[in-house]
Structure formats: C-alpha cells, structure tokens
Amino acid sequence: MALLAVGYHYVAAEVPAEPRAIFPVSVEALRAQLELLGRSWEFVSRDELLAAAAGEGTLPERACAVTFDDGLRCQAELALPLLDELGIPAIFFVPGKPLAEGRVLHVHKVHALRERVDDAELLELVGTEDVPEDVAREHYRYDAPQAARVKYLLNMALPADERERVVGAAFAEVFPDEAAFAAELYMSRDQIRGLASSVGAHSYAHEPLALLPPDELDRDLERCTTLLEEITGVRPRGRRHGSAARCGGLPGRVHDGAGAQPEPRRAAPARPPGRQRRAGRQAPARRDPGRPHALLRGGGAGVTALAALPERLRRRGILERDVARLRREHPGLREVRDGAGPVALFVSLTEFVYQLKLEGMLGKALQLHGWRPVVLVQDSSWVPRKYLGAFGIESFVTLDPYVDGAARGEARVEAARILEHEPTLAGVRDLAFHGAPIGRNVLATVSRALHEGAVDLRDPRVRAKLAELLPRTLEATIAAERLLDDLRPELVLFLERNYAAEAPISDVALARGTKVVQYVSGPQDDTLVFKRFTRETRREHPRSLSQASWEAVKRMPWTPERDAELDDEFAKRYGNAWALSRRIQGWTSDRSRGDVMAALGLDPAKKTAVLYSHILWDANMFYGEDLFADQEEWFVATVRAAAANPAVNWIVKLHPANVWKLRREGLEDVRDEETAIREAIGEPPAHVAVVRPDSDISTRSIFGVTDYGITIRGSVGFELPCFGVPVLTAGTGFYSGRGFTIDSATPEDYVGRLRRIEEIPRLEPREVELARRHAYALFKLRPLRFTSFLATIRPLEEMGHPLDHDVEIRVRTREDLERAEDLRRFAEWATESRELDYLELG
C-alpha cells in the first residue's frame, strides 16, 4: 500500500506575472494536477485516513490525501468549488490565531513583505550577520540561495521577540490595518463551519513547533483544536504541525484530536463514490474570481506608497533594533518607575531619537527624585512610545483629544479674521491668542517650511502656508489650555522652544504659573544647558546669561587659570574635539593668514570685515528684537553696504551648518545666500569674497583674518571680542548690551557703521575681559556636564541616517542610576531651585 500526500497553500484565479515570494497554483493548474493524480491514485478523506491510521479501516493500494494549509480564504473561494465539481475530498488545516485574534501569522507577514521588498533589502533591515547558505538551503532546498537565507532568518533563526519587532514593525508600515488584512487573507468562521468534516488543526500561531518542548507543543495544538471545536461544533480529528517538516526533522503527523482519551474504536465509514462524497457541504461565499488576493496585489486600501517603502522599512528596522538594544543593554532604565510626587510634562512632539533619549534620561532623573514624567507625543507615532518605554516612561498624552468641534470652529473663525485684514509682517509677528504670543513662531515655521529667509506676505505661497498653519496653531493653543488644566503639571520641560506646533504650550503654562524649563545642547558633547522660561527670559536665547547670572560672573575673580581654561576651550571648539563642531566643519583645515587672503583673492594690506551669516531659512526669530524684518533683509542690507565700502576687504562667510542641514533634510533646490547676493548686487566686486558653506577653509582660519565681525546674535558675537575684535550686532536677546559688542538702535545706525567700519578701533582691555568672562561662563559654568550619557553625531556622509544624532547611554543598572550625581544635580535644580540659569559658580 502506498500513501501520497499532496499539499497546497495559495490558490489564485491566475498566476501573477512576476511573483517574488508567493507562487500560487492557478485554478486551471490545480484542475490539471488533480485530474492527473486521479488517473493513478484514489483520493481519500480525512476520516478515512484517520480510521486507517487507527487500524479501523483500510486504504486503497494507491491512496492520495489532498491537503490545504493555513486556512486561507482563497482555498475556500477558489479551490473548494473545483473540489466539489471533481468530487475530491481534501483536508483543510486551519491555524487558530487569525480566528481568535484577527492577527496575521508571522509567516504570512514575511510573505507579504517579500512580495514587495527585495530580499537584499530585508536582510539589511534585519541588520544581522548573513546566514550560511548551506544551513538555509537545508531547510529551504527549493529556494534560491538569498531567498533561502531570508526565509530561514526571518522564520527560524531570529529569537521570537526580535523577529516580531523587525517583521511586525515593517508589516505595520506597509499594512496599517492588520485586522482588515487578516479578514481578507483567511477563511471566515462561517466558511470554516461549512468545512467541519474536513477541518484539521494547523497549530495556533504557526510557529516552528519542532523547536518547542513536547508539553508546549501539545498545549499549542490543543489550543487550536479547542478553538476549531467551538467554531464548528465538532472536534477536529486531524492535526498538522506548522513548519514541522522544516524544523529539525520532526515529521508532520496526523493523529486523533480527542486528546488523552481516544474515541471508541469504530468501523470506518463507507466510502461514497465520486462526486457524492462532497455532497451536502455548505457552499462558501464567493467573490469575483478575477480579483487578485491582497498578498498578490501591488497595493490596496490603506497601503502606503511602495516607492518609499524600502527606505521607510530600513528606518523602522534600524530604530526597532536600537530600541531592542536599549532594553537589552540597559535593564536598569525600566527598574526605576514613576514616583508618587508631582507631574512633570515633557513637550516632545517629535520622532528625533536624540531628543527622545535626552527626554528619557531627564525623565529618569525626575523619577529618581519622586516625580512622575508624562510625555506629550504625536498621536500617530509609535517612535516616542517605544523609545521612552525602553526608559521605563509609560505615561503619554496627545493634543488630539482636546481638539473638538468648538475648538476647531473658534480657531477657524479667528484665523479667517486675522487673514482677511491683510496683516503686515509686524502684525503677524506680534500676534497673540488667548494671551499666548504665537506670531514669531508662526513666521519662523513658515520660513522653515518654505526654506526661505524672507517671509513676504504678498507671496501666494506664504499666504497659503499661513492659512494652513494659523488654524492649527490656534487649535494647539486651545488644546494646550485644556491639557494643562486636565493634567496640572508642576513642571513643563522642552527642548529649544522653536516652531508653532509646540510653542503655545510653554506660553500657556507660563500664564498658569507653572514652572517651565528649556534645555539645549551644550558646547561639549556631554553637556546640556538649562534655562527657566519666564516672562523675563521668554525672549532670551536659552544659552544666554540672565542679568543676575551676568552680575555674578562679573563679580567672580578673573584669574590666569581661568584665562588659560578659556583658551583651551577655544582650541577644542575650533579644533573639532567635539562631535558638535565636527558636524559643521569636520571637512575643513587650518590655513595661514596669507594662504586665506590668496585663496580669496583679497588685498593683504587691507583690514578685513567678515559677515558671519546665519542660516536664512532656519529662522532665528524667537529671541530678542531684530533691527530688520527678517534675516534675509539683514543679510542683503549688509552685503550692499559691503559692496559700497572698498576701504576694507569683506568676506561673506556662509554658515557651514547649511551643509549638514540640507543633506539631512534631503534638500538641494533652496533659496540660499548666494542667490540673495546675486539679486542684491550682482557679481560681487573684487573686495568682496564669498566663502561657501562647504569651503575647506576652517572657521578658525577665518577668525585669523577677521578685523571686524558682523552678526545678528551668533556666537561669533561673544567669541571674537575675546581676542579684541570688535563685532557689530543687529539683534538683541543673547549678549548685546554687555559691554563688549557694538549695538545699533536702528537699521540706519547699523548701516552707517558698516559704511565707516574701517574707523572702528580694536577693543579695550576691559572690554576684552568682559567678553572673556562671558565666554567662560557660557563654555564652563552654564553647561551641566553629564556622565550618564553622551551626545554622538555621525560623519557628514551619514547625515540622513535615522541615528545620525544619537545619545550614548552610560548607565546600565538601577544602582548606576541611583549613584548618578549628574542626574541628581539636574533634578534638584529643575524642581527646587529658583535660579533662572543653571550656573556652576563653585
């Protein structure tokens, strides 16, 4: 006696033209194969097979059992009508998880992804060492080598939790509605009920069961058997192990499903002839046979654009692995949980990993101090929840529940009222809503969105962006009021208050008397700078010194040791010792004064004024008061004055951060400073040289030829005076008025000074000392140095990588956290101090 088992999975009306991972049998091919088998073999049913296995019946000399695995809807809708027509019995092995949970089996997630993403890209997504070909081919002998490696890795080699993080996350990116996908992929309960006499259990979750201990194996199969019995009213008597034949050599076995107590022995049922054998079975619901299945289609409702899929999958895979590493290598982060004390609200609203990890570490500090951190996140983003969850922070809120019809209506009406009166730039800049000043942030957001330094309200694009942004900002303001009233935090923290989405929260919190703290990166990789956000400081740069701090710095002794420390700090800052400085000038080299002048074609006998440009479209409109309406207007006015004054050389140094910012954002065609120069003065005259952002001349080399500096409020305004170089400013809010810069009251005053810049003398010793005290305070006293973590930045060529800006966590255990003096210092200052600046005067 011979028994042949013929198994099928996917069935399609027509075979796809270019299948990559799913190779269904067409209805036509299935018919041909079954008819061919029928000429030499006699088909047997499930019950006949079981009866023979139990010794209760006999099989034909050449018996053939036809099986269909995985409980796929296409089997019920396409294969079953053909089986009925031909009178051929079959066994349908159905897994439990899709029925019980509405979830897609891991194996089918892999199929779906491989159908849309190259195997090479999936291997990169997993980010692990390649699987030896011979090992993979032992399990997937009919696949091409690379396909075998991918399937072995994703189905078997990876640990279950890692496998689900990578494959599950990637699947969620492509198919956001898993339940809908599952409903279309698998048989319904009604369809399974109609197949009751032909159903077998195919394990619960289709795991590699040969890797499970025997007791877990039996529990898995019993779980599926019980579920199918609940659906059909009949206990399935056939079981097939998912993936068993490829998992360590365990054969697929078919046995009685009654468990420990077998059913009484009985005679095998009589075998009805031919077509009568299938009569009486409930006909399944049919669909259009020409409609391809979800797994075989290139898209479908809710599926994201496939053009961007590989990059999005790569990003998600990298981030998922990073979260898994955090959880694995730093278990202590999750052992410290929320305290019973007040709520501290982190205004996050980002997927920027660098910021999320900072929030995670600062949240740990507050938890250790007995507080309960809550994080405001974007409603639709998984990234902050997973990252902060790895830090043991589990409380999240969103603005969406606080925006109802009334809020949208009020915001829409107010936005329309503002826009219908043709507002001026100054009018928009000074906008306030419910007491929260929102105008500057709105303008800065428009500038950044359009990547242009000038915000011209006559420009239709600006008007359109303003009309889009204003209602959202007004809604966010209303939502912030409601959120804060509901949550009642005693502390609000945010990283560099900037653009319109997050700006209202800090101002609304301030209006309610809540303590607000702003923090930014420090001058060194292991430091952060903290400043209280108050009515006094709301327009001050977060790295600035409050007046009280400045008075304290002026009173401290100025010693040769501090003077030397400052020089050492400058050497590190412009010698690229820190990742932050390498990011903006890592490709440059130092040149002598003569080399610089020769390279730029300037007269070495003249003095040289240098315009240190800001990034025009990354608008710095939040701090102080500017002499000009926007940064581009200031830039153009300065360039025109330079072109009109040949008494000195002029260098227009474009900001090197343009290079990494544009690369990180994938931008090329933006309105840049060179365009503004050409439109303002045409070709620069011989005494004006432009140093492009990607120039290999270092900033330190430009400092070496600078006799006069020009900026709005950039860091050169307090650095150059440390060496006696006078600097003309065009804005307040950072260091102006401190006695070491030349500040103008009006644009005319400023331009007049540029026209006679050669008459300005070098700074007096007392002015230099003030500048050095100020720089020392910003470099050495304001930063809080952390030992628990360190900022890291990838090289320029890796800008755009999901972890191009990252934070290295240096504590592993709960004990490490409890001993962390840096975290304690931060928490005490944030929750207990009344000082406006974190300042270590000693």
ZAMARGU-4260 file (C-alpha; in steps of 0.2 Angstrom, whole numbers, plus 5000, padded with zeros to 4 digits):
<rodrens>
0) 5000/5000/5000 | 5006/5017/4995 | 5000/5034/5003 | 5004/5050/4993 | 5000/5067/5002
5) 4999/5082/4991 | 4999/5099/5000 | 4993/5116/4993 | 4994/5134/5000 | 4989/5149/4990
10) 4977/5147/4975 | 4974/5161/4963 | 4962/5163/4948 | 4978/5167/4938 | 4996/5166/4941
15) 5004/5183/4944 | 5016/5189/4930 | 5031/5192/4941 | 5029/5183/4958 | 5043/5187/4971
20) 5038/5177/4986 | 5021/5169/4984 | 5019/5156/4970 | 5000/5151/4970 | 4993/5137/4960
25) 4980/5143/4947 | 4963/5136/4947 | 4967/5129/4930 | 4983/5121/4935 | 4975/5114/4951
30) 4962/5106/4940 | 4975/5098/4928 | 4985/5092/4943 | 4971/5084/4952 | 4964/5076/4936
35) 4982/5069/4933 | 4983/5062/4950 | 4966/5054/4949 | 4971/5043/4934 | 4984/5034/4945
40) 4978/5037/4963 | 4962/5036/4973 | 4958/5051/4984 | 4954/5048/5002 | 4946/5059/5015
45) 4952/5065/5032 | 4941/5052/5041 | 4946/5038/5030 | 4964/5042/5033 | 4962/5043/5052
50) 4952/5027/5053 | 4966/5018/5043 | 4979/5025/5055 | 4969/5019/5070 | 4968/5001/5062
55) 4949/5003/5060 | 4949/5003/5041 | 4960/5001/5025 | 4966/5012/5012 | 4967/5009/4993
60) 4983/5002/4987 | 4987/5019/4980 | 4979/5032/4991 | 4981/5050/4989 | 4977/5064/5003
65) 4975/5082/4996 | 4978/5095/5010 | 4977/5114/5010 | 4987/5123/5024 | 4985/5139/5033
70) 4966/5142/5032 | 4967/5154/5018 | 4951/5162/5011 | 4957/5159/4993 | 4956/5140/4996
75) 4938/5141/5001 | 4933/5153/4987 | 4943/5146/4973 | 4949/5128/4977 | 4933/5122/4986
80) 4921/5124/4971 | 4934/5114/4960 | 4935/5100/4973 | 4916/5099/4974 | 4915/5099/4955
85) 4928/5085/4954 | 4921/5075/4969 | 4938/5075/4978 | 4939/5076/4997 | 4953/5087/5005
90) 4959/5091/5022 | 4959/5110/5027 | 4972/5113/5041 | 4967/5129/5049 | 4978/5139/5062
95) 4970/5147/5077 | 4977/5164/5079 | 4969/5173/5064 | 4952/5167/5070 | 4955/5171/5089
100) 4964/5187/5087 | 4961/5194/5070 | 4980/5194/5068 | 4991/5189/5053 | 5003/5174/5055
105) 5021/5179/5056 | 5024/5168/5040 | 5012/5177/5030 | 5019/5194/5036 | 5036/5188/5029
110) 5027/5183/5013 | 5018/5199/5011 | 5035/5209/5014 | 5045/5198/5002 | 5032/5201/4989
115) 5035/5220/4990 | 5053/5221/4996 | 5069/5214/4989 | 5077/5200/4999 | 5093/5210/5000
120) 5084/5225/5007 | 5076/5213/5020 | 5092/5206/5025 | 5099/5224/5028 | 5083/5228/5038
125) 5086/5214/5050 | 5104/5220/5052 | 5112/5204/5057 | 5126/5193/5050 | 5122/5183/5035
130) 5116/5165/5037 | 5127/5152/5029 | 5119/5146/5013 | 5121/5128/5017 | 5111/5130/5033
135) 5097/5139/5025 | 5096/5128/5010 | 5095/5113/5022 | 5078/5120/5027 | 5073/5129/5010
140) 5080/5117/4997 | 5069/5123/4983 | 5073/5142/4985 | 5086/5152/4978 | 5101/5155/4990
145) 5097/5173/4995 | 5078/5169/4997 | 5083/5154/5007 | 5094/5164/5019 | 5080/5177/5021
150) 5066/5164/5025 | 5077/5155/5037 | 5082/5170/5046 | 5065/5178/5047 | 5056/5162/5051
155) 5068/5152/5062 | 5084/5159/5066 | 5079/5176/5075 | 5073/5175/5093 | 5054/5177/5093
160) 5054/5194/5101 | 5067/5201/5089 | 5058/5193/5074 | 5042/5201/5079 | 5050/5218/5082
165) 5058/5218/5065 | 5045/5209/5054 | 5030/5215/5064 | 5035/5233/5063 | 5039/5233/5045
170) 5022/5224/5041 | 5014/5238/5051 | 5022/5251/5040 | 5015/5243/5024 | 4998/5237/5031
175) 4992/5249/5045 | 4976/5239/5047 | 4981/5222/5051 | 4964/5216/5056 | 4957/5221/5039
180) 4971/5212/5030 | 4968/5196/5041 | 4950/5196/5037 | 4954/5196/5018 | 4968/5183/5019
185) 4960/5170/5030 | 4944/5160/5030 | 4929/5167/5040 | 4922/5157/5054 | 4906/5154/5043
190) 4917/5146/5030 | 4926/5135/5042 | 4910/5130/5050 | 4904/5124/5032 | 4920/5113/5031
195) 4918/5105/5048 | 4920/5087/5042 | 4936/5092/5033 | 4945/5103/5045 | 4961/5099/5054
200) 4971/5109/5067 | 4986/5118/5060 | 4993/5124/5077 | 4988/5140/5085 | 5001/5153/5078
205) 5011/5143/5065 | 5027/5143/5075 | 5042/5131/5071 | 5034/5118/5083 | 5049/5106/5082
210) 5058/5119/5092 | 5046/5118/5106 | 5046/5106/5121 | 5033/5092/5120 | 5022/5099/5133
215) 5022/5116/5124 | 5019/5108/5108 | 5004/5098/5114 | 4997/5114/5123 | 4998/5124/5106
220) 4989/5110/5096 | 4976/5108/5110 | 4973/5127/5110 | 4969/5127/5091 | 4959/5111/5092
225) 4948/5118/5106 | 4945/5134/5096 | 4940/5125/5080 | 4928/5114/5090 | 4920/5130/5097
230) 4918/5136/5079 | 4912/5120/5070 | 4903/5111/5085 | 4914/5096/5080 | 4931/5092/5087
235) 4944/5091/5073 | 4952/5074/5072 | 4966/5079/5061 | 4981/5090/5066 | 4996/5096/5056
240) 5011/5105/5064 | 5015/5121/5056 | 5033/5122/5048 | 5036/5105/5056 | 5044/5097/5041
245) 5057/5110/5040 | 5061/5112/5059 | 5074/5100/5064 | 5067/5085/5055 | 5051/5082/5065
250) 5039/5074/5053 | 5022/5082/5051 | 5010/5070/5060 | 4991/5067/5058 | 4983/5060/5073
255) 4967/5059/5083 | 4962/5076/5091 | 4952/5069/5106 | 4967/5072/5117 | 4972/5059/5131
260) 4955/5049/5130 | 4954/5042/5112 | 4937/5040/5105 | 4930/5022/5105 | 4935/5011/5090
265) 4923/5010/5077 | 4922/5005/5059 | 4927/5016/5045 | 4913/5025/5036 | 4908/5018/5019
270) 4917/5027/5005 | 4903/5036/4994 | 4908/5035/4975 | 4914/5050/4966 | 4905/5067/4967
275) 4893/5061/4980 | 4907/5061/4993 | 4906/5080/4994 | 4888/5082/4993 | 4879/5092/5007
280) 4893/5103/5012 | 4889/5121/5014 | 4894/5132/4999 | 4906/5146/5004 | 4903/5164/5000
285) 4911/5168/4983 | 4920/5183/4977 | 4925/5189/4960 | 4937/5175/4954 | 4946/5188/4944
290) 4950/5199/4959 | 4968/5195/4965 | 4971/5192/4983 | 4978/5205/4995 | 4995/5197/4996
295) 4996/5196/4977 | 4991/5214/4974 | 5004/5228/4972 | 4994/5240/4984 | 4976/5242/4990
300) 4967/5252/5003 | 4977/5258/5017 | 4994/5253/5009 | 5007/5266/5009 | 5016/5271/4993
305) 5028/5257/4988 | 5041/5269/4980 | 5046/5275/4998 | 5044/5258/5006 | 5062/5251/5007
310) 5069/5267/5015 | 5054/5268/5027 | 5057/5249/5031 | 5075/5252/5033 | 5072/5267/5045
315) 5060/5257/5055 | 5071/5242/5056 | 5086/5252/5062 | 5075/5261/5076 | 5067/5245/5081
320) 5084/5237/5083 | 5090/5252/5093 | 5076/5251/5105 | 5079/5232/5107 | 5097/5236/5111
325) 5092/5249/5124 | 5081/5237/5133 | 5094/5223/5132 | 5109/5233/5137 | 5101/5245/5150
330) 5089/5235/5160 | 5090/5247/5175 | 5081/5260/5165 | 5065/5251/5167 | 5068/5247/5185
335) 5065/5265/5191 | 5047/5269/5189 | 5036/5284/5192 | 5036/5292/5209 | 5021/5297/5219
340) 5025/5316/5218 | 5020/5329/5205 | 5018/5328/5187 | 5032/5334/5175 | 5026/5336/5157
345) 5039/5334/5143 | 5034/5343/5127 | 5041/5331/5115 | 5030/5330/5099 | 5045/5323/5089
350) 5052/5307/5082 | 5070/5314/5083 | 5079/5300/5093 | 5092/5312/5100 | 5078/5322/5109
355) 5069/5306/5114 | 5084/5299/5123 | 5088/5315/5131 | 5070/5316/5137 | 5072/5298/5143
360) 5087/5302/5154 | 5080/5318/5161 | 5064/5308/5165 | 5074/5295/5174 | 5082/5309/5184
365) 5064/5316/5189 | 5058/5298/5193 | 5073/5296/5205 | 5068/5312/5213 | 5050/5306/5216
370) 5041/5314/5201 | 5030/5307/5188 | 5035/5311/5170 | 5022/5312/5157 | 5026/5315/5138
375) 5016/5325/5125 | 5018/5315/5109 | 5011/5315/5092 | 4995/5305/5091 | 5000/5294/5076
380) 5018/5290/5080 | 5025/5274/5088 | 5043/5280/5089 | 5042/5290/5106 | 5031/5277/5115
385) 5044/5263/5111 | 5059/5273/5114 | 5053/5281/5131 | 5045/5264/5136 | 5063/5257/5135
390) 5067/5270/5148 | 5053/5265/5159 | 5042/5280/5155 | 5025/5274/5151 | 5013/5290/5153
395) 5009/5298/5137 | 4997/5312/5131 | 4992/5319/5115 | 4983/5335/5110 | 4971/5327/5098
400) 4958/5323/5112 | 4957/5341/5117 | 4953/5347/5100 | 4934/5346/5097 | 4922/5355/5086
405) 4921/5370/5096 | 4940/5372/5096 | 4941/5370/5078 | 4927/5382/5075 | 4935/5395/5086
410) 4952/5393/5078 | 4944/5394/5060 | 4935/5410/5064 | 4950/5418/5072 | 4962/5413/5058
415) 4949/5420/5045 | 4948/5436/5054 | 4967/5438/5055 | 4969/5434/5037 | 4955/5444/5030
420) 4963/5461/5036 | 4979/5459/5025 | 4991/5458/5040 | 5008/5466/5040 | 5024/5456/5044
425) 5025/5466/5060 | 5006/5462/5064 | 5009/5443/5062 | 5025/5444/5072 | 5015/5452/5087
430) 5000/5440/5086 | 4994/5433/5102 | 4979/5421/5105 | 4972/5418/5122 | 4987/5428/5130
435) 5000/5417/5121 | 5011/5426/5109 | 5012/5415/5094 | 5016/5426/5079 | 5035/5424/5079
440) 5034/5405/5080 | 5021/5405/5066 | 5033/5416/5055 | 5048/5405/5059 | 5038/5390/5054
445) 5033/5397/5038 | 5051/5402/5034 | 5057/5385/5038 | 5044/5376/5028 | 5047/5386/5013
450) 5066/5386/5016 | 5067/5405/5013 | 5074/5418/5024 | 5062/5432/5018 | 5044/5430/5023
455) 5034/5440/5011 | 5016/5441/5015 | 5012/5446/4997 | 5019/5429/4991 | 5004/5417/4987
460) 5015/5403/4994 | 5017/5412/5010 | 4999/5416/5011 | 4994/5398/5008 | 5006/5392/5021
465) 5000/5405/5034 | 4982/5400/5030 | 4986/5382/5033 | 4997/5385/5049 | 4987/5398/5058
470) 4971/5387/5062 | 4982/5373/5068 | 4992/5384/5079 | 4976/5392/5087 | 4969/5374/5089
475) 4985/5369/5098 | 4984/5384/5109 | 4966/5379/5115 | 4971/5361/5116 | 4986/5366/5127
480) 4975/5376/5139 | 4963/5361/5141 | 4978/5348/5143 | 4986/5358/5156 | 4970/5361/5165
485) 4967/5342/5165 | 4985/5336/5169 | 4990/5350/5181 | 5009/5348/5179 | 5020/5357/5191
490) 5034/5357/5179 | 5035/5358/5160 | 5051/5355/5150 | 5055/5357/5132 | 5070/5356/5120
495) 5073/5373/5112 | 5056/5380/5110 | 5055/5384/5092 | 5041/5381/5080 | 5022/5384/5080
500) 5016/5366/5085 | 5024/5366/5102 | 5026/5385/5106 | 5009/5388/5113 | 5011/5375/5127
505) 5026/5384/5135 | 5017/5401/5135 | 5001/5394/5141 | 5010/5385/5155 | 5018/5401/5159
510) 5002/5410/5160 | 4996/5397/5173 | 5010/5400/5184 | 5018/5383/5180 | 5037/5381/5181
515) 5044/5379/5164 | 5062/5374/5159 | 5070/5375/5142 | 5086/5365/5138 | 5098/5364/5123
520) 5114/5356/5118 | 5129/5362/5127 | 5146/5367/5119 | 5153/5350/5124 | 5146/5333/5119
525) 5142/5328/5137 | 5133/5344/5142 | 5116/5352/5141 | 5112/5370/5145 | 5096/5373/5156
530) 5086/5390/5157 | 5070/5394/5166 | 5057/5400/5154 | 5049/5415/5162 | 5041/5432/5157
535) 5059/5439/5160 | 5068/5426/5149 | 5055/5421/5136 | 5063/5431/5123 | 5081/5427/5128
540) 5092/5414/5120 | 5092/5398/5131 | 5111/5398/5131 | 5112/5417/5137 | 5116/5423/5154
545) 5102/5431/5164 | 5106/5448/5171 | 5108/5440/5189 | 5120/5427/5182 | 5130/5440/5172
550) 5132/5451/5188 | 5138/5436/5197 | 5150/5432/5183 | 5157/5449/5183 | 5160/5448/5202
555) 5170/5432/5202 | 5189/5433/5202 | 5197/5433/5184 | 5212/5423/5186 | 5226/5417/5174
560) 5220/5399/5176 | 5203/5404/5170 | 5210/5413/5156 | 5220/5398/5151 | 5205/5387/5153
565) 5195/5398/5141 | 5209/5397/5128 | 5209/5378/5129 | 5191/5378/5127 | 5193/5388/5111
570) 5206/5376/5105 | 5194/5361/5107 | 5179/5370/5100 | 5188/5375/5084 | 5200/5360/5083
575) 5185/5349/5081 | 5187/5340/5098 | 5168/5339/5099 | 5156/5330/5088 | 5145/5346/5088
580) 5159/5355/5080 | 5165/5341/5068 | 5147/5341/5062 | 5149/5359/5054 | 5167/5359/5050
585) 5174/5342/5050 | 5180/5343/5032 | 5190/5359/5034 | 5208/5363/5038 | 5218/5377/5045
590) 5226/5390/5034 | 5238/5404/5037 | 5233/5422/5035 | 5242/5423/5019 | 5235/5407/5012
595) 5217/5413/5016 | 5220/5430/5008 | 5227/5422/4992 | 5214/5409/4991 | 5200/5423/4992
600) 5209/5435/4981 | 5209/5449/4994 | 5222/5463/4997 | 5233/5458/5012 | 5237/5476/5015
605) 5219/5480/5020 | 5209/5476/5036 | 5196/5463/5034 | 5177/5463/5039 | 5168/5447/5040
610) 5150/5444/5039 | 5146/5428/5048 | 5129/5423/5040 | 5115/5414/5049 | 5106/5400/5040
615) 5092/5411/5032 | 5078/5398/5031 | 5082/5391/5048 | 5074/5407/5055 | 5080/5413/5072
620) 5065/5424/5075 | 5061/5419/5093 | 5074/5429/5103 | 5076/5447/5107 | 5072/5461/5094
625) 5080/5462/5077 | 5084/5478/5068 | 5077/5470/5052 | 5061/5462/5047 | 5070/5445/5044
630) 5087/5438/5042 | 5087/5439/5023 | 5083/5458/5024 | 5098/5460/5036 | 5109/5449/5025
635) 5105/5459/5009 | 5107/5476/5018 | 5124/5471/5025 | 5130/5464/5008 | 5125/5480/4999
640) 5135/5490/5012 | 5150/5479/5010 | 5150/5481/4991 | 5149/5500/4993 | 5164/5501/5005
645) 5180/5496/4997 | 5191/5503/5011 | 5192/5486/5018 | 5191/5468/5012 | 5174/5460/5015
650) 5172/5441/5017 | 5154/5434/5017 | 5156/5418/5027 | 5140/5407/5024 | 5136/5396/5038
655) 5144/5379/5036 | 5129/5371/5045 | 5120/5373/5029 | 5129/5358/5023 | 5123/5345/5035
660) 5106/5353/5037 | 5102/5352/5019 | 5109/5335/5017 | 5100/5329/5032 | 5083/5335/5025
665) 5087/5329/5008 | 5086/5347/5000 | 5095/5354/4986 | 5085/5367/4977 | 5083/5380/4991
670) 5084/5399/4990 | 5101/5402/4998 | 5113/5416/5002 | 5122/5416/4985 | 5105/5419/4976
675) 5101/5433/4988 | 5119/5441/4984 | 5116/5440/4965 | 5099/5448/4966 | 5106/5462/4978
680) 5122/5467/4970 | 5125/5455/4955 | 5143/5449/4954 | 5152/5454/4970 | 5166/5467/4967
685) 5184/5462/4969 | 5185/5467/4988 | 5171/5456/4992 | 5174/5437/4994 | 5161/5424/4997
690) 5166/5408/5007 | 5153/5395/5003 | 5147/5383/5017 | 5156/5368/5010 | 5173/5378/5009
695) 5188/5368/5016 | 5194/5384/5024 | 5191/5382/5043 | 5182/5394/5054 | 5197/5396/5064
700) 5207/5402/5049 | 5193/5415/5045 | 5195/5421/5063 | 5213/5423/5060 | 5210/5436/5046
705) 5195/5445/5055 | 5197/5463/5060 | 5179/5466/5062 | 5164/5454/5064 | 5146/5456/5059
710) 5132/5446/5065 | 5114/5447/5072 | 5116/5437/5088 | 5128/5422/5083 | 5141/5415/5094
715) 5155/5425/5085 | 5147/5440/5094 | 5154/5435/5110 | 5169/5424/5104 | 5178/5437/5093
720) 5178/5450/5106 | 5188/5438/5117 | 5203/5442/5105 | 5200/5461/5104 | 5190/5460/5088
725) 5175/5472/5088 | 5158/5465/5082 | 5143/5474/5076 | 5127/5466/5080 | 5109/5468/5073
730) 5099/5460/5086 | 5096/5458/5105 | 5092/5443/5116 | 5109/5435/5119 | 5123/5446/5124
735) 5120/5463/5117 | 5122/5477/5130 | 5135/5468/5140 | 5149/5480/5136 | 5159/5471/5123
740) 5149/5472/5107 | 5144/5487/5096 | 5125/5488/5096 | 5114/5499/5085 | 5097/5506/5089
745) 5091/5507/5071 | 5094/5499/5054 | 5101/5516/5048 | 5113/5517/5063 | 5119/5499/5059
750) 5122/5503/5040 | 5130/5519/5044 | 5143/5510/5055 | 5146/5497/5041 | 5150/5512/5029
755) 5163/5518/5041 | 5169/5501/5048 | 5187/5505/5045 | 5186/5519/5058 | 5181/5507/5072
760) 5196/5503/5084 | 5200/5487/5092 | 5193/5483/5109 | 5200/5490/5125 | 5207/5478/5138
765) 5192/5480/5150 | 5180/5476/5135 | 5191/5460/5131 | 5190/5455/5149 | 5171/5456/5149
770) 5170/5446/5133 | 5181/5433/5141 | 5171/5432/5157 | 5155/5430/5147 | 5163/5416/5136
775) 5170/5407/5151 | 5153/5407/5159 | 5144/5400/5143 | 5158/5387/5140 | 5162/5382/5158
780) 5149/5387/5170 | 5132/5386/5161 | 5133/5368/5155 | 5128/5354/5166 | 5141/5340/5162
785) 5133/5323/5162 | 5142/5307/5165 | 5127/5296/5162 | 5125/5299/5143 | 5135/5307/5129
790) 5129/5315/5113 | 5135/5307/5097 | 5134/5313/5079 | 5139/5303/5063 | 5150/5310/5050
795) 5143/5321/5036 | 5142/5307/5024 | 5130/5298/5035 | 5118/5313/5038 | 5100/5307/5035
800) 5103/5291/5044 | 5090/5288/5057 | 5103/5289/5071 | 5114/5302/5064 | 5111/5312/5080
805) 5111/5300/5095 | 5114/5298/5113 | 5125/5285/5121 | 5118/5279/5137 | 5132/5275/5150
810) 5122/5268/5164 | 5115/5250/5164 | 5108/5246/5181 | 5097/5253/5194 | 5112/5256/5205
815) 5121/5265/5192 | 5106/5277/5191 | 5104/5280/5209 | 5123/5284/5210 | 5122/5296/5196
820) 5127/5313/5203 | 5123/5322/5186 | 5105/5316/5186 | 5103/5322/5204 | 5110/5339/5201
825) 5098/5342/5186 | 5083/5336/5196 | 5087/5347/5211 | 5089/5362/5200 | 5074/5359/5190
830) 5062/5355/5204 | 5069/5365/5219 | 5080/5380/5213 | 5073/5397/5209 | 5088/5402/5199
835) 5085/5407/5181 | 5100/5399/5174 | 5109/5383/5179 | 5126/5390/5183 | 5140/5382/5192
840) 5150/5396/5201 | 5158/5384/5213
</rodrens>
